[in-house]
């Protein structure tokens, strides 16, 4: 308990923890008004030229299905819709804030970490399609952000991060089990703290907080459970690495309610690998 | 050392055919596609070891079992293990 309070206090007092660009908040506000036009949203995005150029690169990739066909932000909004554009901007901003921020204080392989995160986003998106959901971009972001807490630990509390890493190796356990044992705080808690601080939607707080233990009574159970499965499938396929080498337990409730018992997993695993191959564009976004 | 089975993409298209000679460059290219394991034939070439993308079905089973070791006693995880192992052997990944 003492460790938990100490670590959370330390986290609260780190003033250098990054913020998301103001563009995200402005777009969120604009999209609450049904009369907002594509031009208005386009203007807000283009106030940040670096971000606008990343958004254009992403929407022109195979991942979004219109390779090389979209020339302006307004055109992108018209073709992809407000919701998708907001997801693209959030994704691009997340990479802007964290990608390539090296930490000399740890040997953690960040390239493998990013591959794991992107693959989880892509896998969550494939699971969304498997479940018949139309919210696939939100599932992608939820998967992408699920281990956000590890980035914060790695970059702002490297001593604690290294301790948890080596403890997980020695005990041959999962990273969150190691964190729980050492600090009584996990990367799920820390990631959810940052998602709240960023004022991101409640469903993202839930997926970050509960991705290792999706609760059937949760408001956002489907998305949380999809990220839970995405993490497990990606580990089992050996794509990237999030800091440990073990497979978390898949909830039996999720296994049954998603129909994994009766369905062949081959089609889903194919779809997951297909989405991951397209999502590798995010590795080269900066 | 050569490929013991063809390597297929997620949509079933053949990326590299069976019998293709292995090289470090091919290993890196496949790794970039998210393919981290391959089924191979012939003797091991020492210069390929550092790319660690080559694996036999038996070694794949051992490595997967190591990942699943803390949870394999759970019925769902046993089913998942079997599904993943068969998939990876079939797809040569």
Boltz contact constraints between the chains, C-beta under 6 A:
constraints:
  - contact:
      token1: [A, 236]
      token2: [B, 84]
      max_distance: 6.0
  - contact:
      token1: [A, 238]
      token2: [B, 36]
      max_distance: 6.0
  - contact:
      token1: [A, 239]
      token2: [B, 34]
      max_distance: 6.0
  - contact:
      token1: [A, 246]
      token2: [B, 67]
      max_distance: 6.0
  - contact:
      token1: [A, 246]
      token2: [B, 70]
      max_distance: 6.0
  - contact:
      token1: [A, 247]
      token2: [B, 67]
      max_distance: 6.0
  - contact:
      token1: [A, 247]
      token2: [B, 68]
      max_distance: 6.0
  - contact:
      token1: [A, 249]
      token2: [B, 71]
      max_distance: 6.0
  - contact:
      token1: [A, 249]
      token2: [B, 74]
      max_distance: 6.0
  - contact:
      token1: [A, 250]
      token2: [B, 76]
      max_distance: 6.0
  - contact:
      token1: [A, 252]
      token2: [B, 76]
      max_distance: 6.0
  - contact:
      token1: [A, 255]
      token2: [B, 76]
      max_distance: 6.0
  - contact:
      token1: [A, 265]
      token2: [B, 83]
      max_distance: 6.0
  - contact:
      token1: [A, 266]
      token2: [B, 87]
      max_distance: 6.0
  - contact:
      token1: [A, 269]
      token2: [B, 87]
      max_distance: 6.0
  - contact:
      token1: [A, 270]
      token2: [B, 10]
      max_distance: 6.0
  - contact:
      token1: [A, 273]
      token2: [B, 10]
      max_distance: 6.0
  - contact:
      token1: [A, 274]
      token2: [B, 10]
      max_distance: 6.0
  - contact:
      token1: [A, 276]
      token2: [B, 34]
      max_distance: 6.0
